[in-house]
Amino acid sequence: MIEAGMPGSSVDVDGDGTHFEAVIVSSEFNGKTLLERHQLVYKVLGDAMKERIHALSLKTYTPEQREKIK
């Protein structure tokens, strides 16, 4: 779902069906604050945040940031 809304992103999601942890790597995060990054992801998820997702933990990185922490 996130990859469809953020073309070119890389997404790893783990969860139990209602509680999720997502690691998202996208060049769309360049120049954005952590809050802006999370807002972008929430916008992509839309109504799923209200209806299907009870809790979501996000880690958001630009491709360059992700390379540095590998």
CHARMM-style PDB file with segment names, atoms N, HN, CA, C and O in Angstrom:
ATOM      1  N   MET     1       0.829  -1.191   0.000  1.00  0.00      PROA
ATOM      2  CA  MET     1       0.000   0.000   0.000  1.00  0.00      PROA
ATOM      3  C   MET     1       0.877   1.260   0.000  1.00  0.00      PROA
ATOM      4  O   MET     1       0.635   2.196  -0.762  1.00  0.00      PROA
ATOM      5  N   ILE     2       1.905   1.266   0.872  1.00  0.00      PROA
ATOM      6  HN  ILE     2       2.102   0.506   1.491  1.00  0.00      PROA
ATOM      7  CA  ILE     2       2.794   2.433   0.942  1.00  0.00      PROA
ATOM      8  C   ILE     2       3.586   2.554  -0.349  1.00  0.00      PROA
ATOM      9  O   ILE     2       3.740   3.651  -0.886  1.00  0.00      PROA
ATOM     10  N   GLU     3       4.089   1.435  -0.848  1.00  0.00      PROA
ATOM     11  HN  GLU     3       3.965   0.544  -0.412  1.00  0.00      PROA
ATOM     12  CA  GLU     3       4.877   1.470  -2.081  1.00  0.00      PROA
ATOM     13  C   GLU     3       4.051   1.978  -3.257  1.00  0.00      PROA
ATOM     14  O   GLU     3       4.578   2.665  -4.132  1.00  0.00      PROA
ATOM     15  N   ALA     4       2.762   1.648  -3.285  1.00  0.00      PROA
ATOM     16  HN  ALA     4       2.334   1.090  -2.574  1.00  0.00      PROA
ATOM     17  CA  ALA     4       1.891   2.119  -4.360  1.00  0.00      PROA
ATOM     18  C   ALA     4       1.709   3.631  -4.287  1.00  0.00      PROA
ATOM     19  O   ALA     4       1.630   4.305  -5.313  1.00  0.00      PROA
ATOM     20  N   GLY     5       1.642   4.157  -3.064  1.00  0.00      PROA
ATOM     21  HN  GLY     5       1.706   3.609  -2.230  1.00  0.00      PROA
ATOM     22  CA  GLY     5       1.433   5.591  -2.879  1.00  0.00      PROA
ATOM     23  C   GLY     5       2.703   6.401  -2.911  1.00  0.00      PROA
ATOM     24  O   GLY     5       2.669   7.625  -3.045  1.00  0.00      PROA
ATOM     25  N   MET     6       3.843   5.708  -2.785  1.00  0.00      PROA
ATOM     26  HN  MET     6       3.870   4.715  -2.676  1.00  0.00      PROA
ATOM     27  CA  MET     6       5.140   6.381  -2.816  1.00  0.00      PROA
ATOM     28  C   MET     6       6.032   5.627  -3.790  1.00  0.00      PROA
ATOM     29  O   MET     6       6.920   4.884  -3.373  1.00  0.00      PROA
ATOM     30  N   PRO     7       5.798   5.814  -5.096  1.00  0.00      PROA
ATOM     31  CA  PRO     7       6.582   5.079  -6.095  1.00  0.00      PROA
ATOM     32  C   PRO     7       8.083   5.264  -5.889  1.00  0.00      PROA
ATOM     33  O   PRO     7       8.561   6.362  -5.605  1.00  0.00      PROA
ATOM     34  N   GLY     8       8.804   4.166  -6.038  1.00  0.00      PROA
ATOM     35  HN  GLY     8       8.415   3.274  -6.268  1.00  0.00      PROA
ATOM     36  CA  GLY     8      10.253   4.201  -5.879  1.00  0.00      PROA
ATOM     37  C   GLY     8      10.719   3.967  -4.461  1.00  0.00      PROA
ATOM     38  O   GLY     8      11.920   3.900  -4.198  1.00  0.00      PROA
ATOM     39  N   SER     9       9.770   3.843  -3.542  1.00  0.00      PROA
ATOM     40  HN  SER     9       8.795   3.898  -3.756  1.00  0.00      PROA
ATOM     41  CA  SER     9      10.152   3.623  -2.147  1.00  0.00      PROA
ATOM     42  C   SER     9      10.425   2.141  -1.890  1.00  0.00      PROA
ATOM     43  O   SER     9      10.001   1.269  -2.648  1.00  0.00      PROA
ATOM     44  N   SER    10      11.141   1.889  -0.809  1.00  0.00      PROA
ATOM     45  HN  SER    10      11.486   2.598  -0.194  1.00  0.00      PROA
ATOM     46  CA  SER    10      11.377   0.535  -0.337  1.00  0.00      PROA
ATOM     47  C   SER    10      10.725   0.428   1.031  1.00  0.00      PROA
ATOM     48  O   SER    10      10.970   1.264   1.901  1.00  0.00      PROA
ATOM     49  N   VAL    11       9.895  -0.593   1.232  1.00  0.00      PROA
ATOM     50  HN  VAL    11       9.695  -1.272   0.525  1.00  0.00      PROA
ATOM     51  CA  VAL    11       9.120  -0.696   2.468  1.00  0.00      PROA
ATOM     52  C   VAL    11       9.241  -2.104   3.032  1.00  0.00      PROA
ATOM     53  O   VAL    11       9.042  -3.093   2.326  1.00  0.00      PROA
ATOM     54  N   ASP    12       9.570  -2.176   4.312  1.00  0.00      PROA
ATOM     55  HN  ASP    12       9.732  -1.373   4.885  1.00  0.00      PROA
ATOM     56  CA  ASP    12       9.549  -3.442   5.049  1.00  0.00      PROA
ATOM     57  C   ASP    12       8.542  -3.277   6.178  1.00  0.00      PROA
ATOM     58  O   ASP    12       8.668  -2.367   6.999  1.00  0.00      PROA
ATOM     59  N   VAL    13       7.549  -4.151   6.221  1.00  0.00      PROA
ATOM     60  HN  VAL    13       7.447  -4.890   5.554  1.00  0.00      PROA
ATOM     61  CA  VAL    13       6.505  -4.063   7.241  1.00  0.00      PROA
ATOM     62  C   VAL    13       6.430  -5.376   7.996  1.00  0.00      PROA
ATOM     63  O   VAL    13       6.461  -6.458   7.408  1.00  0.00      PROA
ATOM     64  N   ASP    14       6.330  -5.258   9.302  1.00  0.00      PROA
ATOM     65  HN  ASP    14       6.304  -4.380   9.779  1.00  0.00      PROA
ATOM     66  CA  ASP    14       6.119  -6.427  10.149  1.00  0.00      PROA
ATOM     67  C   ASP    14       4.936  -6.106  11.050  1.00  0.00      PROA
ATOM     68  O   ASP    14       4.764  -4.962  11.470  1.00  0.00      PROA
ATOM     69  N   GLY    15       4.123  -7.108  11.347  1.00  0.00      PROA
ATOM     70  HN  GLY    15       4.262  -8.038  11.005  1.00  0.00      PROA
ATOM     71  CA  GLY    15       2.990  -6.832  12.213  1.00  0.00      PROA
ATOM     72  C   GLY    15       2.092  -8.024  12.399  1.00  0.00      PROA
ATOM     73  O   GLY    15       2.297  -9.081  11.803  1.00  0.00      PROA
ATOM     74  N   ASP    16       1.083  -7.836  13.245  1.00  0.00      PROA
ATOM     75  HN  ASP    16       0.917  -6.977  13.729  1.00  0.00      PROA
ATOM     76  CA  ASP    16       0.168  -8.921  13.582  1.00  0.00      PROA
ATOM     77  C   ASP    16      -1.223  -8.759  12.970  1.00  0.00      PROA
ATOM     78  O   ASP    16      -2.144  -9.500  13.315  1.00  0.00      PROA
ATOM     79  N   GLY    17      -1.372  -7.817  12.088  1.00  0.00      PROA
ATOM     80  HN  GLY    17      -0.625  -7.214  11.808  1.00  0.00      PROA
ATOM     81  CA  GLY    17      -2.670  -7.592  11.465  1.00  0.00      PROA
ATOM     82  C   GLY    17      -3.325  -6.290  11.878  1.00  0.00      PROA
ATOM     83  O   GLY    17      -4.149  -5.749  11.141  1.00  0.00      PROA
ATOM     84  N   THR    18      -2.969  -5.781  13.049  1.00  0.00      PROA
ATOM     85  HN  THR    18      -2.300  -6.222  13.648  1.00  0.00      PROA
ATOM     86  CA  THR    18      -3.485  -4.476  13.483  1.00  0.00      PROA
ATOM     87  C   THR    18      -2.373  -3.573  14.013  1.00  0.00      PROA
ATOM     88  O   THR    18      -2.488  -2.349  13.960  1.00  0.00      PROA
ATOM     89  N   HSD    19      -1.290  -4.179  14.529  1.00  0.00      PROA
ATOM     90  HN  HSD    19      -1.196  -5.174  14.572  1.00  0.00      PROA
ATOM     91  CA  HSD    19      -0.127  -3.432  15.021  1.00  0.00      PROA
ATOM     92  C   HSD    19       1.030  -3.678  14.054  1.00  0.00      PROA
ATOM     93  O   HSD    19       1.377  -4.821  13.754  1.00  0.00      PROA
ATOM     94  N   PHE    20       1.623  -2.575  13.569  1.00  0.00      PROA
ATOM     95  HN  PHE    20       1.341  -1.647  13.812  1.00  0.00      PROA
ATOM     96  CA  PHE    20       2.646  -2.729  12.542  1.00  0.00      PROA
ATOM     97  C   PHE    20       3.882  -1.901  12.861  1.00  0.00      PROA
ATOM     98  O   PHE    20       3.818  -0.881  13.548  1.00  0.00      PROA
ATOM     99  N   GLU    21       5.013  -2.377  12.336  1.00  0.00      PROA
ATOM    100  HN  GLU    21       5.065  -3.205  11.778  1.00  0.00      PROA
ATOM    101  CA  GLU    21       6.263  -1.626  12.342  1.00  0.00      PROA
ATOM    102  C   GLU    21       6.707  -1.543  10.889  1.00  0.00      PROA
ATOM    103  O   GLU    21       6.789  -2.562  10.203  1.00  0.00      PROA
ATOM    104  N   ALA    22       6.990  -0.344  10.423  1.00  0.00      PROA
ATOM    105  HN  ALA    22       6.923   0.483  10.980  1.00  0.00      PROA
ATOM    106  CA  ALA    22       7.383  -0.161   9.026  1.00  0.00      PROA
ATOM    107  C   ALA    22       8.685   0.614   8.939  1.00  0.00      PROA
ATOM    108  O   ALA    22       8.882   1.618   9.623  1.00  0.00      PROA
ATOM    109  N   VAL    23       9.568   0.124   8.082  1.00  0.00      PROA
ATOM    110  HN  VAL    23       9.408  -0.691   7.526  1.00  0.00      PROA
ATOM    111  CA  VAL    23      10.794   0.832   7.734  1.00  0.00      PROA
ATOM    112  C   VAL    23      10.643   1.242   6.273  1.00  0.00      PROA
ATOM    113  O   VAL    23      10.493   0.400   5.387  1.00  0.00      PROA
ATOM    114  N   ILE    24      10.685   2.545   6.044  1.00  0.00      PROA
ATOM    115  HN  ILE    24      10.807   3.228   6.764  1.00  0.00      PROA
ATOM    116  CA  ILE    24      10.428   3.069   4.706  1.00  0.00      PROA
ATOM    117  C   ILE    24      11.626   3.893   4.248  1.00  0.00      PROA
ATOM    118  O   ILE    24      12.096   4.783   4.957  1.00  0.00      PROA
ATOM    119  N   VAL    25      12.101   3.583   3.068  1.00  0.00      PROA
ATOM    120  HN  VAL    25      11.719   2.860   2.492  1.00  0.00      PROA
ATOM    121  CA  VAL    25      13.203   4.328   2.467  1.00  0.00      PROA
ATOM    122  C   VAL    25      12.682   4.968   1.191  1.00  0.00      PROA
ATOM    123  O   VAL    25      12.175   4.288   0.299  1.00  0.00      PROA
ATOM    124  N   SER    26      12.816   6.295   1.118  1.00  0.00      PROA
ATOM    125  HN  SER    26      13.228   6.847   1.842  1.00  0.00      PROA
ATOM    126  CA  SER    26      12.293   7.001  -0.054  1.00  0.00      PROA
ATOM    127  C   SER    26      13.036   8.308  -0.259  1.00  0.00      PROA
ATOM    128  O   SER    26      13.368   9.007   0.698  1.00  0.00      PROA
ATOM    129  N   SER    27      13.288   8.625  -1.504  1.00  0.00      PROA
ATOM    130  HN  SER    27      13.018   8.058  -2.282  1.00  0.00      PROA
ATOM    131  CA  SER    27      13.899   9.926  -1.818  1.00  0.00      PROA
ATOM    132  C   SER    27      12.907  11.054  -1.579  1.00  0.00      PROA
ATOM    133  O   SER    27      13.306  12.216  -1.503  1.00  0.00      PROA
ATOM    134  N   GLU    28      11.619  10.734  -1.460  1.00  0.00      PROA
ATOM    135  HN  GLU    28      11.295   9.790  -1.523  1.00  0.00      PROA
ATOM    136  CA  GLU    28      10.600  11.756  -1.148  1.00  0.00      PROA
ATOM    137  C   GLU    28      10.826  12.358   0.234  1.00  0.00      PROA
ATOM    138  O   GLU    28      10.285  13.423   0.531  1.00  0.00      PROA
ATOM    139  N   PHE    29      11.611  11.702   1.087  1.00  0.00      PROA
ATOM    140  HN  PHE    29      12.050  10.836   0.846  1.00  0.00      PROA
ATOM    141  CA  PHE    29      11.862  12.213   2.435  1.00  0.00      PROA
ATOM    142  C   PHE    29      12.976  13.267   2.462  1.00  0.00      PROA
ATOM    143  O   PHE    29      13.186  13.918   3.485  1.00  0.00      PROA
ATOM    144  N   ASN    30      13.685  13.435   1.346  1.00  0.00      PROA
ATOM    145  HN  ASN    30      13.514  12.907   0.515  1.00  0.00      PROA
ATOM    146  CA  ASN    30      14.758  14.433   1.306  1.00  0.00      PROA
ATOM    147  C   ASN    30      14.219  15.809   1.674  1.00  0.00      PROA
ATOM    148  O   ASN    30      13.224  16.268   1.114  1.00  0.00      PROA
ATOM    149  N   GLY    31      14.886  16.458   2.619  1.00  0.00      PROA
ATOM    150  HN  GLY    31      15.694  16.084   3.074  1.00  0.00      PROA
ATOM    151  CA  GLY    31      14.524  17.816   3.015  1.00  0.00      PROA
ATOM    152  C   GLY    31      13.315  17.922   3.915  1.00  0.00      PROA
ATOM    153  O   GLY    31      12.909  19.029   4.268  1.00  0.00      PROA
ATOM    154  N   LYS    32      12.725  16.798   4.296  1.00  0.00      PROA
ATOM    155  HN  LYS    32      13.054  15.899   4.009  1.00  0.00      PROA
ATOM    156  CA  LYS    32      11.531  16.813   5.152  1.00  0.00      PROA
ATOM    157  C   LYS    32      11.907  16.488   6.594  1.00  0.00      PROA
ATOM    158  O   LYS    32      12.826  15.710   6.850  1.00  0.00      PROA
ATOM    159  N   THR    33      11.180  17.097   7.533  1.00  0.00      PROA
ATOM    160  HN  THR    33      10.434  17.729   7.325  1.00  0.00      PROA
ATOM    161  CA  THR    33      11.361  16.780   8.944  1.00  0.00      PROA
ATOM    162  C   THR    33      10.755  15.413   9.229  1.00  0.00      PROA
ATOM    163  O   THR    33      10.036  14.856   8.399  1.00  0.00      PROA
ATOM    164  N   LEU    34      11.050  14.882  10.401  1.00  0.00      PROA
ATOM    165  HN  LEU    34      11.634  15.334  11.075  1.00  0.00      PROA
ATOM    166  CA  LEU    34      10.483  13.597  10.792  1.00  0.00      PROA
ATOM    167  C   LEU    34       8.955  13.658  10.774  1.00  0.00      PROA
ATOM    168  O   LEU    34       8.297  12.735  10.292  1.00  0.00      PROA
ATOM    169  N   LEU    35       8.398  14.745  11.298  1.00  0.00      PROA
ATOM    170  HN  LEU    35       8.932  15.494  11.690  1.00  0.00      PROA
ATOM    171  CA  LEU    35       6.944  14.913  11.309  1.00  0.00      PROA
ATOM    172  C   LEU    35       6.385  14.939   9.889  1.00  0.00      PROA
ATOM    173  O   LEU    35       5.369  14.303   9.610  1.00  0.00      PROA
ATOM    174  N   GLU    36       7.035  15.662   9.003  1.00  0.00      PROA
ATOM    175  HN  GLU    36       7.860  16.179   9.229  1.00  0.00      PROA
ATOM    176  CA  GLU    36       6.564  15.728   7.608  1.00  0.00      PROA
ATOM    177  C   GLU    36       6.645  14.366   6.930  1.00  0.00      PROA
ATOM    178  O   GLU    36       5.786  14.019   6.120  1.00  0.00      PROA
ATOM    179  N   ARG    37       7.662  13.608   7.257  1.00  0.00      PROA
ATOM    180  HN  ARG    37       8.360  13.890   7.915  1.00  0.00      PROA
ATOM    181  CA  ARG    37       7.790  12.254   6.689  1.00  0.00      PROA
ATOM    182  C   ARG    37       6.639  11.369   7.152  1.00  0.00      PROA
ATOM    183  O   ARG    37       6.026  10.655   6.359  1.00  0.00      PROA
ATOM    184  N   HSD    38       6.362  11.428   8.431  1.00  0.00      PROA
ATOM    185  HN  HSD    38       6.860  12.008   9.075  1.00  0.00      PROA
ATOM    186  CA  HSD    38       5.274  10.598   8.972  1.00  0.00      PROA
ATOM    187  C   HSD    38       3.928  11.039   8.416  1.00  0.00      PROA
ATOM    188  O   HSD    38       3.071  10.203   8.127  1.00  0.00      PROA
ATOM    189  N   GLN    39       3.736  12.339   8.266  1.00  0.00      PROA
ATOM    190  HN  GLN    39       4.432  13.017   8.501  1.00  0.00      PROA
ATOM    191  CA  GLN    39       2.493  12.841   7.691  1.00  0.00      PROA
ATOM    192  C   GLN    39       2.326  12.356   6.256  1.00  0.00      PROA
ATOM    193  O   GLN    39       1.214  12.043   5.832  1.00  0.00      PROA
ATOM    194  N   LEU    40       3.411  12.295   5.518  1.00  0.00      PROA
ATOM    195  HN  LEU    40       4.314  12.550   5.863  1.00  0.00      PROA
ATOM    196  CA  LEU    40       3.363  11.793   4.142  1.00  0.00      PROA
ATOM    197  C   LEU    40       2.907  10.338   4.121  1.00  0.00      PROA
ATOM    198  O   LEU    40       2.072   9.956   3.302  1.00  0.00      PROA
ATOM    199  N   VAL    41       3.456   9.535   5.019  1.00  0.00      PROA
ATOM    200  HN  VAL    41       4.135   9.846   5.684  1.00  0.00      PROA
ATOM    201  CA  VAL    41       3.073   8.115   5.079  1.00  0.00      PROA
ATOM    202  C   VAL    41       1.607   7.983   5.511  1.00  0.00      PROA
ATOM    203  O   VAL    41       0.859   7.198   4.928  1.00  0.00      PROA
ATOM    204  N   TYR    42       1.200   8.739   6.516  1.00  0.00      PROA
ATOM    205  HN  TYR    42       1.808   9.377   6.990  1.00  0.00      PROA
ATOM    206  CA  TYR    42      -0.193   8.670   6.974  1.00  0.00      PROA
ATOM    207  C   TYR    42      -1.152   9.066   5.862  1.00  0.00      PROA
ATOM    208  O   TYR    42      -2.226   8.481   5.725  1.00  0.00      PROA
ATOM    209  N   LYS    43      -0.764  10.062   5.067  1.00  0.00      PROA
ATOM    210  HN  LYS    43       0.109  10.537   5.179  1.00  0.00      PROA
ATOM    211  CA  LYS    43      -1.607  10.492   3.946  1.00  0.00      PROA
ATOM    212  C   LYS    43      -1.766   9.354   2.937  1.00  0.00      PROA
ATOM    213  O   LYS    43      -2.858   9.126   2.416  1.00  0.00      PROA
ATOM    214  N   VAL    44      -0.687   8.653   2.668  1.00  0.00      PROA
ATOM    215  HN  VAL    44       0.200   8.838   3.091  1.00  0.00      PROA
ATOM    216  CA  VAL    44      -0.742   7.518   1.736  1.00  0.00      PROA
ATOM    217  C   VAL    44      -1.657   6.422   2.287  1.00  0.00      PROA
ATOM    218  O   VAL    44      -2.412   5.809   1.533  1.00  0.00      PROA
ATOM    219  N   LEU    45      -1.592   6.174   3.585  1.00  0.00      PROA
ATOM    220  HN  LEU    45      -0.978   6.672   4.198  1.00  0.00      PROA
ATOM    221  CA  LEU    45      -2.401   5.113   4.191  1.00  0.00      PROA
ATOM    222  C   LEU    45      -3.878   5.504   4.286  1.00  0.00      PROA
ATOM    223  O   LEU    45      -4.748   4.634   4.303  1.00  0.00      PROA
ATOM    224  N   GLY    46      -4.160   6.780   4.347  1.00  0.00      PROA
ATOM    225  HN  GLY    46      -3.453   7.487   4.334  1.00  0.00      PROA
ATOM    226  CA  GLY    46      -5.535   7.278   4.329  1.00  0.00      PROA
ATOM    227  C   GLY    46      -6.429   6.625   5.372  1.00  0.00      PROA
ATOM    228  O   GLY    46      -6.078   6.554   6.550  1.00  0.00      PROA
ATOM    229  N   ASP    47      -7.583   6.150   4.929  1.00  0.00      PROA
ATOM    230  HN  ASP    47      -7.868   6.208   3.972  1.00  0.00      PROA
ATOM    231  CA  ASP    47      -8.581   5.575   5.835  1.00  0.00      PROA
ATOM    232  C   ASP    47      -8.127   4.291   6.506  1.00  0.00      PROA
ATOM    233  O   ASP    47      -8.697   3.896   7.523  1.00  0.00      PROA
ATOM    234  N   ALA    48      -7.107   3.627   5.958  1.00  0.00      PROA
ATOM    235  HN  ALA    48      -6.643   3.948   5.132  1.00  0.00      PROA
ATOM    236  CA  ALA    48      -6.600   2.406   6.605  1.00  0.00      PROA
ATOM    237  C   ALA    48      -6.113   2.713   8.015  1.00  0.00      PROA
ATOM    238  O   ALA    48      -6.175   1.853   8.893  1.00  0.00      PROA
ATOM    239  N   MET    49      -5.623   3.943   8.242  1.00  0.00      PROA
ATOM    240  HN  MET    49      -5.572   4.642   7.528  1.00  0.00      PROA
ATOM    241  CA  MET    49      -5.172   4.325   9.587  1.00  0.00      PROA
ATOM    242  C   MET    49      -6.337   4.366  10.568  1.00  0.00      PROA
ATOM    243  O   MET    49      -6.144   4.158  11.766  1.00  0.00      PROA
ATOM    244  N   LYS    50      -7.526   4.629  10.079  1.00  0.00      PROA
ATOM    245  HN  LYS    50      -7.682   4.798   9.106  1.00  0.00      PROA
ATOM    246  CA  LYS    50      -8.702   4.703  10.952  1.00  0.00      PROA
ATOM    247  C   LYS    50      -9.389   3.354  11.080  1.00  0.00      PROA
ATOM    248  O   LYS    50      -9.955   3.032  12.125  1.00  0.00      PROA
ATOM    249  N   GLU    51      -9.337   2.573  10.020  1.00  0.00      PROA
ATOM    250  HN  GLU    51      -8.877   2.835   9.171  1.00  0.00      PROA
ATOM    251  CA  GLU    51     -10.163   1.378   9.954  1.00  0.00      PROA
ATOM    252  C   GLU    51      -9.433   0.064  10.235  1.00  0.00      PROA
ATOM    253  O   GLU    51      -9.984  -0.828  10.882  1.00  0.00      PROA
ATOM    254  N   ARG    52      -8.195  -0.057   9.751  1.00  0.00      PROA
ATOM    255  HN  ARG    52      -7.747   0.667   9.226  1.00  0.00      PROA
ATOM    256  CA  ARG    52      -7.523  -1.361   9.829  1.00  0.00      PROA
ATOM    257  C   ARG    52      -6.254  -1.371  10.678  1.00  0.00      PROA
ATOM    258  O   ARG    52      -5.805  -2.431  11.113  1.00  0.00      PROA
ATOM    259  N   ILE    53      -5.678  -0.195  10.915  1.00  0.00      PROA
ATOM    260  HN  ILE    53      -6.043   0.666  10.561  1.00  0.00      PROA
ATOM    261  CA  ILE    53      -4.406  -0.136  11.627  1.00  0.00      PROA
ATOM    262  C   ILE    53      -4.636   0.461  13.004  1.00  0.00      PROA
ATOM    263  O   ILE    53      -5.089   1.598  13.133  1.00  0.00      PROA
ATOM    264  N   HSD    54      -4.318  -0.317  14.031  1.00  0.00      PROA
ATOM    265  HN  HSD    54      -3.949  -1.240  13.926  1.00  0.00      PROA
ATOM    266  CA  HSD    54      -4.491   0.163  15.402  1.00  0.00      PROA
ATOM    267  C   HSD    54      -3.257   0.930  15.864  1.00  0.00      PROA
ATOM    268  O   HSD    54      -3.372   1.956  16.535  1.00  0.00      PROA
ATOM    269  N   ALA    55      -2.081   0.431  15.504  1.00  0.00      PROA
ATOM    270  HN  ALA    55      -1.988  -0.402  14.959  1.00  0.00      PROA
ATOM    271  CA  ALA    55      -0.833   1.081  15.909  1.00  0.00      PROA
ATOM    272  C   ALA    55       0.196   0.913  14.799  1.00  0.00      PROA
ATOM    273  O   ALA    55       0.288  -0.134  14.159  1.00  0.00      PROA
ATOM    274  N   LEU    56       0.961   1.972  14.593  1.00  0.00      PROA
ATOM    275  HN  LEU    56       0.886   2.823  15.113  1.00  0.00      PROA
ATOM    276  CA  LEU    56       1.973   1.943  13.540  1.00  0.00      PROA
ATOM    277  C   LEU    56       3.231   2.645  14.032  1.00  0.00      PROA
ATOM    278  O   LEU    56       3.194   3.813  14.417  1.00  0.00      PROA
ATOM    279  N   SER    57       4.335   1.922  14.015  1.00  0.00      PROA
ATOM    280  HN  SER    57       4.365   0.972  13.703  1.00  0.00      PROA
ATOM    281  CA  SER    57       5.643   2.486  14.340  1.00  0.00      PROA
ATOM    282  C   SER    57       6.371   2.698  13.025  1.00  0.00      PROA
ATOM    283  O   SER    57       6.470   1.781  12.210  1.00  0.00      PROA
ATOM    284  N   LEU    58       6.882   3.911  12.816  1.00  0.00      PROA
ATOM    285  HN  LEU    58       6.802   4.656  13.478  1.00  0.00      PROA
ATOM    286  CA  LEU    58       7.543   4.232  11.554  1.00  0.00      PROA
ATOM    287  C   LEU    58       9.012   4.560  11.760  1.00  0.00      PROA
ATOM    288  O   LEU    58       9.390   5.252  12.706  1.00  0.00      PROA
ATOM    289  N   LYS    59       9.823   4.051  10.857  1.00  0.00      PROA
ATOM    290  HN  LYS    59       9.516   3.489  10.088  1.00  0.00      PROA
ATOM    291  CA  LYS    59      11.206   4.491  10.714  1.00  0.00      PROA
ATOM    292  C   LYS    59      11.324   4.921   9.267  1.00  0.00      PROA
ATOM    293  O   LYS    59      11.106   4.125   8.353  1.00  0.00      PROA
ATOM    294  N   THR    60      11.671   6.189   9.060  1.00  0.00      PROA
ATOM    295  HN  THR    60      11.848   6.836   9.802  1.00  0.00      PROA
ATOM    296  CA  THR    60      11.709   6.734   7.704  1.00  0.00      PROA
ATOM    297  C   THR    60      13.108   7.244   7.398  1.00  0.00      PROA
ATOM    298  O   THR    60      13.706   7.975   8.187  1.00  0.00      PROA
ATOM    299  N   TYR    61      13.611   6.851   6.251  1.00  0.00      PROA
ATOM    300  HN  TYR    61      13.125   6.257   5.610  1.00  0.00      PROA
ATOM    301  CA  TYR    61      14.967   7.219   5.848  1.00  0.00      PROA
ATOM    302  C   TYR    61      14.994   7.636   4.380  1.00  0.00      PROA
ATOM    303  O   TYR    61      14.207   7.164   3.559  1.00  0.00      PROA
ATOM    304  N   THR    62      15.934   8.543   4.080  1.00  0.00      PROA
ATOM    305  HN  THR    62      16.573   8.926   4.747  1.00  0.00      PROA
ATOM    306  CA  THR    62      16.265   8.768   2.677  1.00  0.00      PROA
ATOM    307  C   THR    62      17.206   7.626   2.281  1.00  0.00      PROA
ATOM    308  O   THR    62      17.775   6.977   3.158  1.00  0.00      PROA
ATOM    309  N   PRO    63      17.378   7.373   1.008  1.00  0.00      PROA
ATOM    310  CA  PRO    63      18.310   6.309   0.596  1.00  0.00      PROA
ATOM    311  C   PRO    63      19.719   6.535   1.146  1.00  0.00      PROA
ATOM    312  O   PRO    63      20.396   5.575   1.513  1.00  0.00      PROA
ATOM    313  N   GLU    64      20.163   7.769   1.206  1.00  0.00      PROA
ATOM    314  HN  GLU    64      19.614   8.550   0.908  1.00  0.00      PROA
ATOM    315  CA  GLU    64      21.501   8.074   1.720  1.00  0.00      PROA
ATOM    316  C   GLU    64      21.595   7.771   3.219  1.00  0.00      PROA
ATOM    317  O   GLU    64      22.599   7.221   3.672  1.00  0.00      PROA
ATOM    318  N   GLN    65      20.578   8.119   3.983  1.00  0.00      PROA
ATOM    319  HN  GLN    65      19.763   8.566   3.615  1.00  0.00      PROA
ATOM    320  CA  GLN    65      20.564   7.827   5.422  1.00  0.00      PROA
ATOM    321  C   GLN    65      20.589   6.322   5.661  1.00  0.00      PROA
ATOM    322  O   GLN    65      21.293   5.841   6.549  1.00  0.00      PROA
ATOM    323  N   ARG    66      19.833   5.592   4.882  1.00  0.00      PROA
ATOM    324  HN  ARG    66      19.261   5.983   4.160  1.00  0.00      PROA
ATOM    325  CA  ARG    66      19.769   4.135   5.048  1.00  0.00      PROA
ATOM    326  C   ARG    66      21.117   3.495   4.768  1.00  0.00      PROA
ATOM    327  O   ARG    66      21.518   2.562   5.464  1.00  0.00      PROA
ATOM    328  N   GLU    67      21.817   3.986   3.759  1.00  0.00      PROA
ATOM    329  HN  GLU    67      21.491   4.744   3.194  1.00  0.00      PROA
ATOM    330  CA  GLU    67      23.143   3.448   3.439  1.00  0.00      PROA
ATOM    331  C   GLU    67      24.118   3.664   4.593  1.00  0.00      PROA
ATOM    332  O   GLU    67      24.954   2.803   4.868  1.00  0.00      PROA
ATOM    333  N   LYS    68      24.015   4.805   5.266  1.00  0.00      PROA
ATOM    334  HN  LYS    68      23.336   5.504   5.043  1.00  0.00      PROA
ATOM    335  CA  LYS    68      24.936   5.126   6.345  1.00  0.00      PROA
ATOM    336  C   LYS    68      24.754   4.228   7.568  1.00  0.00      PROA
ATOM    337  O   LYS    68      25.719   3.960   8.283  1.00  0.00      PROA
ATOM    338  N   ILE    69      23.537   3.764   7.816  1.00  0.00      PROA
ATOM    339  HN  ILE    69      22.753   3.982   7.235  1.00  0.00      PROA
ATOM    340  CA  ILE    69      23.286   2.961   9.014  1.00  0.00      PROA
ATOM    341  C   ILE    69      23.375   1.461   8.762  1.00  0.00      PROA
ATOM    342  O   ILE    69      23.241   0.673   9.699  1.00  0.00      PROA
ATOM    343  N   LYS    70      23.594   1.057   7.534  1.00  0.00      PROA
ATOM    344  HN  LYS    70      23.703   1.697   6.773  1.00  0.00      PROA
ATOM    345  CA  LYS    70      23.723  -0.381   7.238  1.00  0.00      PROA
ATOM    346  C   LYS    70      24.985  -0.943   7.839  1.00  0.00      PROA
ATOM    347  OT1 LYS    70      25.262  -2.133   7.695  1.00  0.00      PROA
TER     348      LYS     70
END
